[in-house]
Amino acid sequence: MINFKHATIKDTISSLKRGEKGIIGNFSVDQIPVKLQEMGCLPGNEVQLIQLAPFSDPLYLNINGNNLAIRRETAVLIEITKIV
């Protein structure tokens, strides 16, 4: 029997829907390109999903006023806390 009582599902940038916002949480510095970190993709910064490209990849984001596109495979590595 599987115990789901202690299992938690983390939200990531890839789980955002168009227009939703979140605050960037934890991610592995080794897995995220330095260029994204230089453009503001850092813990504590706000992220908003602006638009999805055809076939849902890449994701067009606004991170602290910087607009950028990232691949879904990178977006799943960045944990967030959704802003309601």
Secondary structure, 3 states (H helix, E strand, C coil): CCCCCCCCCCEEHHHCCCCCEEEECCCCCCCCCHHHHHCCCCCCCEEEEEEECHHHCCEEEEECCEEEEECHHHHCCCEEEEEC
